[in-house]
Amino acid sequence: MIDPARYPHLSRIDSPACLRELPEQELQAVADELRAYLIESVASSGGHFGAGLGVVELTVALHYLYDTPGDRLVWDVGHQCYPHKILTGRRDRITTIKKKDGLAPFPRREESEYDTFGVGHSSTSISAALGMALARQRRGDMRKVVAVIGDGAMTAGMAFEAMNHAGDVEPDMLVILNDNGMSISENVGALTKMLARLLASRTLNSWRERAKRAIPRQSLMGRFFKRWEEHAKGMFMPSTLFEELGFHYTGPIDGHNMDALVTALRTVRNLPGPQLLHVITTKGKGYAPAEDAQIDYHAVGPFDPQAGVVKKGAGKITYTQVFGDWLCDMAAVDPSLYGITPAMREGSGLVRFSREYPDRYFDVAIAEQHAVTLAAGLACEGAKPVVAIYSTFLQRAYDQAIHDVALQNLDVLFAIDRGGVVGPDGATHAGSFDLSYLRCIPNMVVMAPADENECRAMLSTGFGHPGPAAVRYPRGTGPGVTVHSGLESLPIGKAEIRRRGHQLALLSFGAMLAPAAELAAELDASLVNMRFVKPLDEELLLELAATHEAFVTLEDNAVAGGAGAGVAECLSAHGVTLPILHLGLPDAFLDHGSRDEVLAMAGLDLPTMRRAILARFPRRTRSNAAHA
């Protein structure tokens, strides 16, 4: 529970209605307490950090001036939503965030009426807010709709698609551009440079606004000024971009100046038509280590607020590190290799590559569709592009993977991180569907490594394959297998028998091999590391079907359409009838928790899988499983 002595204002705010009862001059005190409480809370439990610190004043001002939840407040991505959750009745549960049965790490409609739109991926807020505004206006409901989007999320085409539509239908809505120069890492691209010029032109903008207020708009001088203003803006003011899209632009203003924020929001709140308020903030504001190391403090584990985050010593290598090292090693021997990431340099392991091969590195900002088609264009000219992308983000570029890469059989390698169960970030970030949505694409080779060294070999295999290929690997560390330094490939479509047993064959895909090995030993079953989801090792499958009485497939992917489904389709195509038990993710979105907890929710923990196999095949398992 919150300490009223340390947080005299915040301890009395159980909802935004309580906040709105305070006098305006106390809002900065509320913001100061909210920031201190956020630091204390995240330090004790971990979670997204820097983004929330940057929007403390903005969050307080919005809930103070707008009648939430009746007025709709839509947050983009949701990394910055912790202050919002604290002010909207979830203050005393904030340390449960990301934990099983605790608060979700992002806005979630099922959790609170104040979370008006569920998010986790970027650049959806303007589209969602526009839909809300149009629906409300059509039924005569004039309550307000506000979208808060960062400059990083504004780099995605979807944001501009929404603005283009809004400028045409002209609803009453407000878009707040929270400009901090960051997504997870530094923002890149022409839009970032444009916003920097806009910030530099603040003096001219201030003069323009004063002149507009001083000169009557219908006078001869006013009409002259308006024409001059349009020409001047084109020469000096990048805000023209937003105004040409139909938005009335206000700003930029200091997002940490409470008086300026309240004044600006009060001004734009009742203006008709689409409005855009440009707010300048600092990611990590108010906690010096987070301001100085904004990338490191984007998301953190528990830490000592006095000492800051202490970096861990070297432990087991992660799959992300395996990829990053392989990418640099392959680039050293093949000058045609290019690395592409949609704003995930750190998360996807491209930091070293970006430094050693800057001319062959492209961060395209939050633009997954462009990343994939850019790779297709590079491949058309003989380059060998590698797209490093999270499984859940590749979903956003699915048409490009099909239409622009696979249909033309182009030489593109997809290095897919965070495949399968991810854990604390919840359903929005779970890589539950990639094996299903990739294996149905013609020309695509799909691989899932069982360990770190196999991951490196598969990356070489996919890179050497003259066509589209995907290597899908999990978050975090593997079983701890030593990674060899070579760049040898695997024979495409060939599985590996790890154990010869009787009656039952366990067919494991990817990260499920370790628990499958335990089960195979207990049940005296054969064990196969399938390696390839597409093409399957049909020859081996038919051989095993002839010598075994049943199959069990194991994967941390949706059962529906997954790797196991491919095995069943293969047998059916050859007229083979064999009982098969498919163990994988259920037809449901799984809640957040640790990886082990989510696996248990899915029935993929060792005891549950053992019970499922024994229940389905009681006569086809040996007595050494009796202790189960």
Secondary structure, DSSP 4 states (H G I P E B T S, - for coil): ---TTT-TTGGG-SSHHHHHTS-GGGHHHHHHHHHHHHHHHHHHH-EE-HHHHHTHHHHHHHHHHS-TTTSEEEESSSTT-HHHHIIIIIGGGGGGTTSTTS--SS--TTT-TT--S--SSSS-HHHHHHHHHHHHHHTT----EEEEEETTGGGSHHHHHHHHHHHHH--SEEEEEEE-SBSSSB--SHHHHHHHHHHHTHHHHHHHHHHHHHS-TTSHHHHHHHHHHHHHHHHH-TTHHHHHTTPEEEEEEETT-HHHHHHHHHHHHT-SSEEEEEEE--TTTT-HHHHH-TTTTSEE-S-BTTTBPPPP---SPBHHHHHHHHHHHHHHH-TTEEEEESS-HHHHT-HHHHHH-GGGEEE--S-HHHHHHHHHHHHHTT-EEEEEEEHHHHGGGHHIIIIIIITTT---EEEEES-B---TT-GGG-B-SHHHHHHTSTT-EEE--SSHHHHHHHHHHHHHSSS-EEEE--SSB-S-PPPPS--PPPPTT--EEEE--SSEEEEE-GGGHHHHHHHHHHHT-EEEE--EEES--HHHHHHHHHH-SEEEEEEEEESTTSHHHHHHHHHHHTT----EEEEEE-SSPPPPS-HHHHHHHTT-SHHHHHHHHHHH-TTSS-GGGTT-
